[in-house]
Amino acid sequence: GILVDLQGPKIRLGTFADGSVLLREGDTFVITTDDVVGTRDIASTTYSGLAGDVHAGDLILIDDGRVCLRAISVEGSMVRTMVLEGGRISDHKGINLPGVPVSVPAMSEKDHDDLRWALKAGIDWVALSFVRNADDFDVVQAVMTEVGISVPVIAKIEKPQAVDALEEIVDRFDAIMVARGDLGVELPLEMVPLVQKRAIVLAREAAKPVIVATQMLESMVSMSRPTRAEASDVANAVLDGTDALMLSGETSIGAHPIASVETMARIISAVESEALAQMDTVNTEPRNKGEAIASAATSVGAAINAEALVAFTQTGTSAHLVARYRSPIPIYAFTPVEEVRNRLTLVWGVETFLVPPVVHTDQMVRQVDAALLDMGRVERETSVVIVAGSPPGIPGSTNAMRVHVMGHAVSEQALAYRE
């Protein structure tokens, strides 16, 4: 699947005459909304509303908090600051305003244009940066309606306002991403692990994918091996129950992109093979027949030592519902919809098969036999648990659970087996 990450209303510095400047503790430094070339005394910003949002005493963090300023005064278009923690700043570095409610829109004009292009290019997911509340979804939805193409939307959790509205955001969006870079600048560092755990629990209860991102293996930007703490961070995110982990600087600008991916994959595989039982269970009671059948299928699969859990799905929902229980039994999704196949790559533990549409549930069973036996995923005479809707092909119609012995015809007279 292809995920497009919209830049969002990120506040940035402009450019400097020499590309960068060094700020020292105690220096006075001005940030202006005017279009100026930066020096060691002044720099411009991409955010025209900065002087209206910032007040004396507010903190201004640059480059993910590496440089810390405090606003002294606001004079027209200029915010005069004092450097509390110095460092080198350079062209287009990000600005964070912890505790300051900014008035930027959820999507910039560039985001609108980028989304239109991405939708026409055939993306599978879109991620919206700096989400503040559930209503931000409407802005993305308006563009998708305009283009006539709809894809699932991921809310990136990186603002304190989003943390406060987390339940509503999980309910409204199709998935969430815990983007720990900006989140760790906007919130106290000690709060980030707690937000991560809460976000994963809420997403799993809603059967929606959750991604943990940023600074997973940060030292591998320059080093060939991660620190032990980073390896533990990756492992703990897996144990928390995340669907996916995302590398950022490690692969975009790092010196060891392939090694970073291989290292993360090894850690994930080791944790899931040895410690899956330690993962927290989902305690949500089923609210409808689809959820009840998915829960029952997971329990039945464990009770009979099934070799696989199989979900036939038109939208991907049945696969999401089965996957949220994090069963050690392999999960296979069968769908006739290519877009669903692509989107399910984000969901924990699901391998998806693209199959022709059928008109009878016995034909579904035949597809399971053909795919899983031919590819060696299971052996003959072993049991699998199948979740499906009858009649097939109707979204939201999951109403059946079936235990099937691989290689056994359902009936010689069954519709699917007639020549």
C-alpha positions as CSV (number, residue, x, y, z in Angstrom):
1,G,0.0,0.0,0.0
2,I,1.1,3.6,-0.6
3,L,0.7,6.2,2.2
4,V,1.0,9.9,1.4
5,D,1.9,12.1,4.4
6,L,0.6,15.7,3.9
7,Q,3.0,18.3,5.3
8,G,0.2,20.1,7.1
9,P,0.5,23.6,8.7
10,K,4.1,23.2,9.9
11,I,5.5,26.5,11.0
12,R,9.1,27.0,9.7
13,L,11.9,29.5,9.5
14,G,12.8,31.1,6.3
15,T,16.3,31.1,4.8
16,F,19.6,32.5,6.0
17,A,22.2,34.4,4.1
18,D,24.8,31.8,5.0
19,G,22.4,28.9,5.3
20,S,22.7,28.8,9.1
21,V,23.5,30.9,12.2
22,L,24.7,30.0,15.7
23,L,22.5,31.4,18.5
24,R,24.1,31.6,22.0
25,E,22.4,31.7,25.4
26,G,21.4,35.2,26.3
27,D,21.3,36.5,22.7
28,T,18.3,38.6,21.5
29,F,16.8,37.2,18.3
30,V,13.9,38.4,16.3
31,I,11.4,36.3,14.2
32,T,9.4,38.3,11.8
33,T,6.5,37.6,9.4
34,D,8.2,40.0,6.9
35,D,10.1,38.5,4.0
36,V,13.7,39.0,5.0
37,V,16.9,37.0,4.6
38,G,18.0,35.6,7.9
39,T,21.1,36.8,9.9
40,R,22.3,36.1,13.5
41,D,19.8,38.8,14.6
42,I,16.7,38.1,12.7
43,A,14.9,35.5,10.6
44,S,11.6,35.2,8.8
45,T,8.9,32.6,9.3
46,T,6.4,30.9,7.0
47,Y,3.5,31.6,9.4
48,S,1.9,35.0,8.9
49,G,0.0,34.8,12.1
50,L,2.9,34.3,14.4
51,A,2.9,37.8,15.9
52,G,-0.9,37.5,16.6
53,D,-0.6,34.2,18.4
54,V,2.5,34.6,20.5
55,H,2.6,36.7,23.6
56,A,5.4,37.8,26.0
57,G,6.6,34.8,28.1
58,D,5.7,32.1,25.5
59,L,8.3,29.6,24.6
60,I,9.4,29.2,21.0
61,L,11.2,26.0,20.1
62,I,13.3,25.5,17.0
63,D,14.5,22.3,15.3
64,D,12.5,19.8,17.5
65,G,13.4,21.7,20.6
66,R,17.2,21.8,20.1
67,V,17.1,25.6,20.4
68,C,14.8,27.3,23.0
69,L,13.7,30.9,22.9
70,R,11.4,32.9,25.1
71,A,9.3,35.8,23.7
72,I,10.1,39.1,25.2
73,S,7.7,41.4,23.3
74,V,5.6,41.5,20.1
75,E,6.2,44.6,18.0
76,G,4.0,44.7,14.9
77,S,5.1,41.9,12.6
78,M,8.1,41.0,14.8
79,V,8.5,38.7,17.9
80,R,11.5,39.7,19.9
81,T,13.0,36.8,21.9
82,M,15.8,35.8,24.2
83,V,17.8,32.7,23.6
84,L,17.4,30.3,26.6
85,E,19.2,27.3,25.0
86,G,21.5,28.0,22.1
87,G,22.5,26.1,19.1
88,R,22.8,26.2,15.3
89,I,19.7,26.9,13.3
90,S,19.4,26.7,9.5
91,D,17.1,27.2,6.5
92,H,13.5,26.0,6.9
93,K,13.9,24.5,10.4
94,G,10.6,23.8,12.2
95,I,9.1,26.0,14.9
96,N,7.0,24.7,17.8
97,L,4.9,26.8,20.1
98,P,4.1,24.6,23.1
99,G,1.0,25.8,24.9
100,V,0.1,28.4,22.2
101,P,-3.1,27.8,20.4
102,V,-2.3,28.7,16.8
103,S,-4.8,29.8,14.2
104,V,-3.4,28.0,11.2
105,P,-5.9,26.0,9.1
106,A,-5.8,22.2,9.1
107,M,-4.6,22.1,5.5
108,S,-2.6,24.7,3.5
109,E,-3.2,25.4,-0.1
110,K,-0.2,23.3,-0.9
111,D,-1.8,20.4,1.1
112,H,-4.9,20.8,-1.0
113,D,-3.0,20.6,-4.2
114,D,-0.8,17.7,-3.0
115,L,-3.9,15.7,-2.0
116,R,-5.6,16.3,-5.3
117,W,-2.5,15.0,-7.1
118,A,-2.1,12.0,-4.7
119,L,-5.7,10.9,-5.0
120,K,-5.5,10.9,-8.8
121,A,-2.2,9.0,-8.6
122,G,-3.9,6.1,-6.8
123,I,-2.7,6.3,-3.2
124,D,-4.1,3.9,-0.6
125,W,-3.9,6.0,2.6
126,V,-3.4,9.7,3.4
127,A,-2.0,11.1,6.7
128,L,-3.0,14.5,7.9
129,S,-0.4,16.3,10.0
130,F,-1.0,18.4,13.1
131,V,-4.6,17.3,13.6
132,R,-6.1,19.2,16.5
133,N,-9.7,17.8,16.6
134,A,-12.1,15.4,14.9
135,D,-13.5,18.2,12.7
136,D,-10.2,18.4,10.8
137,F,-11.3,15.2,9.0
138,D,-14.0,17.3,7.2
139,V,-11.3,19.4,5.4
140,V,-9.8,16.2,3.9
141,Q,-13.2,14.8,3.1
142,A,-14.1,18.0,1.2
143,V,-11.1,17.6,-1.1
144,M,-11.9,13.9,-1.7
145,T,-15.5,14.7,-2.5
146,E,-14.3,17.4,-4.9
147,V,-12.0,14.9,-6.7
148,G,-14.5,12.0,-6.5
149,I,-12.0,9.6,-4.9
150,S,-12.1,8.5,-1.3
151,V,-9.3,6.9,0.7
152,P,-8.9,6.2,4.4
153,V,-7.4,9.1,6.4
154,I,-4.8,8.8,9.2
155,A,-4.7,11.4,12.0
156,K,-1.2,12.2,13.1
157,I,-1.2,12.8,16.8
158,E,1.4,15.5,17.5
159,K,-0.4,18.4,19.2
160,P,-1.6,18.7,22.8
161,Q,-5.1,19.6,21.4
162,A,-5.2,16.2,19.7
163,V,-4.3,14.4,22.9
164,D,-7.1,16.1,24.6
165,A,-9.5,15.1,21.8
166,L,-8.0,11.6,21.2
167,E,-11.2,9.5,21.7
168,E,-13.2,11.7,19.3
169,I,-10.3,11.6,16.7
170,V,-10.0,7.8,16.9
171,D,-13.8,7.6,16.4
172,R,-13.8,10.0,13.4
173,F,-10.6,9.1,11.5
174,D,-9.8,5.7,9.9
175,A,-6.4,5.2,11.6
176,I,-4.0,7.2,13.8
177,M,-0.3,7.8,13.9
178,V,1.6,8.6,17.1
179,A,4.1,11.1,15.7
180,R,6.5,11.4,18.6
181,G,8.8,14.0,17.1
182,D,6.6,17.1,17.4
183,L,4.5,15.5,20.1
184,G,7.7,15.2,22.3
185,V,8.4,18.9,21.7
186,E,4.8,20.1,22.4
187,L,4.3,17.9,25.5
188,P,6.6,17.1,28.4
189,L,8.8,14.2,27.4
190,E,7.6,12.0,30.2
191,M,4.0,12.2,28.8
192,V,4.8,10.8,25.4
193,P,5.0,7.1,26.3
194,L,1.7,7.4,28.2
195,V,0.0,9.0,25.1
196,Q,1.5,6.3,22.9
197,K,0.0,3.5,25.1
198,R,-3.4,5.2,25.4
199,A,-3.6,5.8,21.6
200,I,-2.8,2.2,20.9
201,V,-5.5,1.0,23.3
202,L,-8.1,3.3,21.9
203,A,-7.3,2.3,18.3
204,R,-7.3,-1.4,19.0
205,E,-10.7,-1.1,20.8
206,A,-12.0,0.6,17.7
207,A,-10.4,-2.0,15.4
208,K,-8.5,0.8,13.6
209,P,-4.8,0.7,12.6
210,V,-2.3,2.6,14.7
211,I,1.2,3.5,13.7
212,V,4.1,4.5,16.0
213,A,6.6,6.8,14.3
214,T,9.6,9.0,14.7
215,Q,13.0,8.5,16.4
216,M,12.5,4.7,16.6
217,L,16.2,4.0,15.7
218,E,17.4,7.6,15.6
219,S,21.1,6.8,16.2
220,M,21.1,4.8,12.9
221,V,20.9,8.1,11.0
222,S,24.7,8.0,11.4
223,M,25.6,4.7,13.2
224,S,25.3,1.2,11.8
225,R,23.7,-0.2,15.0
226,P,21.0,1.2,17.2
227,T,21.3,1.8,20.9
228,R,20.0,-0.8,23.3
229,A,17.4,1.7,24.5
230,E,16.2,2.2,20.9
231,A,15.9,-1.6,20.4
232,S,13.8,-1.7,23.6
233,D,11.7,1.2,22.4
234,V,10.8,-0.7,19.2
235,A,10.1,-3.9,21.2
236,N,7.8,-2.1,23.7
237,A,5.8,-0.5,20.9
238,V,5.2,-4.0,19.5
239,L,4.2,-5.3,22.9
240,D,1.9,-2.3,23.3
241,G,0.0,-3.7,20.3
242,T,0.8,-1.2,17.5
243,D,-0.1,-2.3,13.9
244,A,2.9,-0.7,12.3
245,L,6.2,1.1,13.1
246,M,7.5,3.8,10.8
247,L,11.1,4.9,10.2
248,S,11.7,8.6,9.3
249,G,15.1,10.2,9.3
250,E,16.7,6.8,9.5
251,T,15.7,6.0,5.9
252,S,15.1,9.5,4.4
253,I,18.5,11.1,5.2
254,G,20.3,8.4,7.2
255,A,23.6,6.7,6.2
256,H,22.2,3.2,6.8
257,P,18.6,3.1,5.4
258,I,18.6,-0.6,4.5
259,A,20.3,-1.7,7.7
260,S,17.7,0.4,9.6
261,V,14.8,-1.5,8.0
262,E,16.5,-4.9,8.5
263,T,17.2,-4.1,12.2
264,M,13.7,-3.0,12.9
265,A,12.3,-6.1,11.1
266,R,14.5,-8.4,13.2
267,I,13.4,-6.8,16.5
268,I,9.7,-7.0,15.5
269,S,10.0,-10.7,14.4
270,A,11.8,-11.6,17.6
271,V,9.2,-10.0,19.9
272,E,6.2,-11.4,18.0
273,S,7.6,-14.9,18.0
274,E,8.6,-15.0,21.6
275,A,6.4,-12.6,23.5
276,L,3.1,-12.3,21.7
277,A,1.3,-13.7,24.8
278,Q,2.5,-10.7,26.8
279,M,0.5,-8.3,24.6
280,D,-2.5,-6.7,26.3
281,T,-5.8,-8.1,25.3
282,V,-8.7,-6.0,24.0
283,N,-11.5,-6.0,26.6
284,T,-14.2,-4.3,24.4
285,E,-17.5,-6.2,24.4
286,P,-18.8,-6.9,20.8
287,R,-21.3,-4.2,19.8
288,N,-22.7,-5.9,16.6
289,K,-22.8,-9.3,14.9
290,G,-19.6,-8.6,12.9
291,E,-17.6,-7.9,16.1
292,A,-19.2,-10.9,17.9
293,I,-18.3,-13.3,15.0
294,A,-14.7,-12.0,14.9
295,S,-14.3,-12.4,18.6
296,A,-15.9,-15.9,18.5
297,A,-13.7,-16.9,15.6
298,T,-10.6,-16.0,17.5
299,S,-11.7,-18.0,20.5
300,V,-12.7,-21.0,18.4
301,G,-9.4,-20.9,16.5
302,A,-7.5,-21.1,19.8
303,A,-9.7,-23.9,21.2
304,I,-9.3,-26.2,18.2
305,N,-5.7,-25.3,17.4
306,A,-6.6,-23.9,14.0
307,E,-3.9,-23.3,11.5
308,A,-5.4,-20.1,10.2
309,L,-8.1,-17.5,10.7
310,V,-9.6,-16.5,7.3
311,A,-11.7,-13.4,6.7
312,F,-13.6,-12.8,3.5
313,T,-14.1,-9.0,3.2
314,Q,-15.3,-6.4,0.8
315,T,-14.2,-3.4,2.8
316,G,-11.5,-4.8,5.1
317,T,-13.5,-4.4,8.2
318,S,-13.7,-8.2,9.0
319,A,-10.0,-8.4,8.8
320,H,-9.6,-5.4,11.1
321,L,-11.9,-7.0,13.7
322,V,-10.1,-10.3,13.7
323,A,-6.6,-8.7,13.8
324,R,-7.4,-6.5,16.8
325,Y,-7.3,-9.6,19.1
326,R,-3.6,-10.2,18.1
327,S,-4.0,-13.9,17.9
328,P,-0.9,-16.0,17.4
329,I,-2.8,-17.9,14.6
330,P,-1.9,-16.6,11.1
331,I,-4.6,-14.3,9.7
332,Y,-5.5,-14.4,6.0
333,A,-7.9,-12.0,4.3
334,F,-9.6,-12.7,0.9
335,T,-11.0,-9.9,-1.0
336,P,-12.1,-9.2,-4.6
337,V,-11.2,-5.5,-4.2
338,E,-7.7,-4.5,-5.1
339,E,-7.8,-1.3,-3.0
340,V,-8.8,-3.3,0.1
341,R,-5.9,-5.7,-0.5
342,N,-3.5,-2.7,-0.7
343,R,-4.9,-1.0,2.4
344,L,-4.8,-4.2,4.6
345,T,-1.0,-4.1,4.4
346,L,-1.2,-1.6,7.2
347,V,-3.2,-4.0,9.5
348,W,-1.4,-6.1,12.1
349,G,-0.6,-9.7,11.1
350,V,-2.8,-9.8,7.9
351,E,-1.7,-11.4,4.7
352,T,-4.2,-10.6,1.9
353,F,-5.2,-12.6,-1.2
354,L,-6.9,-10.9,-4.2
355,V,-9.6,-13.3,-5.5
356,P,-12.4,-13.2,-8.0
357,P,-15.9,-12.4,-6.7
358,V,-18.1,-15.3,-6.0
359,V,-21.8,-15.9,-5.5
360,H,-21.9,-18.8,-3.0
361,T,-20.1,-19.3,0.3
362,D,-19.0,-22.8,-0.8
363,Q,-17.0,-21.1,-3.6
364,M,-15.3,-19.1,-0.8
365,V,-14.1,-22.3,0.8
366,R,-12.8,-23.6,-2.5
367,Q,-10.8,-20.3,-2.8
368,V,-9.3,-20.9,0.6
369,D,-8.3,-24.4,-0.3
370,A,-6.7,-23.4,-3.6
371,A,-4.8,-20.4,-2.2
372,L,-3.5,-21.7,1.2
373,L,-2.7,-25.2,0.0
374,D,-1.0,-24.2,-3.2
375,M,1.2,-21.7,-1.4
376,G,2.0,-24.0,1.4
377,R,0.5,-21.8,4.1
378,V,-1.3,-24.8,5.7
379,E,-1.4,-28.6,5.3
380,R,-4.3,-30.8,4.3
381,E,-6.4,-32.2,7.1
382,T,-5.7,-29.2,9.3
383,S,-8.5,-26.9,10.4
384,V,-9.1,-23.2,9.6
385,V,-11.8,-20.9,10.9
386,I,-13.5,-18.8,8.2
387,V,-15.4,-15.6,8.8
388,A,-17.7,-14.5,5.9
389,G,-21.0,-13.0,4.9
390,S,-23.8,-14.9,3.2
391,P,-24.6,-14.1,0.5
392,P,-21.1,-13.0,-0.5
393,G,-20.2,-9.6,-1.9
394,I,-22.3,-7.4,0.3
395,P,-20.3,-5.0,2.5
396,G,-21.1,-5.2,6.2
397,S,-22.9,-8.6,5.8
398,T,-20.6,-10.7,8.0
399,N,-23.0,-13.2,9.6
400,A,-21.2,-16.6,9.5
401,M,-18.3,-18.5,11.1
402,R,-17.2,-21.8,9.7
403,V,-14.7,-24.4,10.7
404,H,-13.2,-26.0,7.6
405,V,-10.9,-29.0,7.2
406,M,-8.4,-28.2,4.5
407,G,-8.8,-30.3,1.4
408,H,-12.3,-31.5,2.3
409,A,-15.1,-30.6,-0.1
410,V,-18.1,-29.2,1.6
411,S,-20.5,-31.4,-0.3
412,E,-20.3,-33.2,-3.7
413,Q,-23.6,-31.5,-4.5
414,A,-22.5,-28.0,-3.3
415,L,-22.9,-25.3,-5.9
416,A,-19.2,-24.5,-5.8
417,Y,-18.2,-28.0,-6.7
418,R,-20.4,-28.6,-9.7
419,E,-18.7,-28.9,-13.0
